[in-house]
């Protein structure tokens, strides 16, 4: 770190977040560190995103340095990042493996076998060099040599010893995270100070200021949604079209995908903006980390796109992104049993619970093409993490192009003074609720239907006022497991309202493959079940 900060890196000390500064990624939170990666194994993926942005979007001179521990190198996400960096020829990226042989609770798998790290990194297509990590001159040479390499990232394999130079602590186990006893600390500090050979003031070199100015606020679509009420369109395809449209509105909108672009329809964005599409392949943890790095310092508006079920693999990266206060957007398609024949492995039934648990995360659940386009626009302008949940089946457009949408504002789609209950849906279940309302009206039973639009923040005021107007009868219906979903969100919102009773319809157990309409009915969230639930509430 001393060599990097006082010899190799170029940056402005007074402006840690200057866009032209070299980047440094470490598993700690410091002013010069853009992402929180204390949950190990995530730093290199974020560094990849920064390096990709520097090389392909900013086309700038700044370089990215990532320090990794040998212990965290057991994480698969590290090797996902190694493959990504090599594939995209990130020659502005340097990874430093601090090989000190000791993990938290014992020795690492490879110990001090630095040649094994070298062979592995070379097999992943990296330029690699071995150094004594305590040799300043050797480190200076290694970092200089990295600048001479083209089309390959560089891995510096540094052999080090924990607690170097401290008697009875150097290379000893069971010191991880432990402070030196107070009675020994002063003597150890004096010992370290006695080894300092120079007292000259070292100043870092200034960066090359060749990054373009970037402003990513107040992004607007170039035109209103181009849909008519009654058109049939899946929200997953509407999202793909909306992202491509947003790409025309701002040159810093980027899309990442995990080899699902022909199903998520992010291939539309790739077709129209190929230079801003990043294929991350089937490595969802790395995809999220790369998105975090791309969005650092406000350089891009990043949308990471895959099946919502697969985002559960990256929950650790997502929660660390919240700690970093990152501005990234996640799009999860193929949610719920409405996925149909693809079967339960593809059905996201836990994703709302996951994203609702992330502090500050805005959770969109659009129900038609118009609201999907508005969700994409709003997400692009929100500070903080956003999740957009999209569905596979084609559903009718419900809103006119002139309809206004806002975060935390639900829509009441049908209502009358005769309404006996309020039904809340989102996505495909909103359409089932509307169908149930039509069927019940023929039996002389009038119900109110609410489209949540955002599950978080929830429009509690609209929910409570409509529930009161319908005798306190509230029914939620969702294509999600009951734990952590819409029903529980609504229950929490009305918990202090003694006269409101909530009944929840959700997917109660592990689903199976089948036709979407059959599965909605099998798991109790179809129009028929909604109508029956309303009648039970009235009785």
Buried (B, 14 or more C-beta within 10 A) or exposed (E): EEBBBBBBBBBBEEEBEBBBBBBBBBBEEEEBBBBBBEBBBBBBBBBBBBBBBBBBBBEBBBBBBBBBBBBBBBBEBBBBBBBBBBBBBBBBBBBBBBBBBBBEEEEBEBEBBBEBBBEBBEEBBBBBBBBEBEBBEBBBEBBEEBEEBEEBBBBBBBBBBBBBEBEEBEBEEEBEEEEBEEEEEEEBEEEEEEEEEEEEEEEBEEBEEEBEEBEBEEBEBEEEBEBEEEBEBBBBBBBBBBBBBBBEBBBBBBBBBBBBBEBBBBBBBBEBBEEBBBBBBEBBBBBBBBBBBBBBBBBBBBBBBBBBBBBBBBBBBBBBBBBBEBBBBBBBBBBBBBBBEBEBEBBBBBBBBBBBBBEEBBBBBBBBBBBBBBBBBBBBBBEBBBBBBBBBBBBBBBBEBEBEBEBBBBBBBBBEEEBBBBBBBBBBBBBBBBBBBEBBBEEEBBBBBBBBBBBBEBBBEBBBEBBBEBBBBBBBBBBBBBEBBBBBBBBEBBEEBEEBBBBBBBBEEEBEBBEBBEBBBBBBBBBBBBBBBBBEBEE
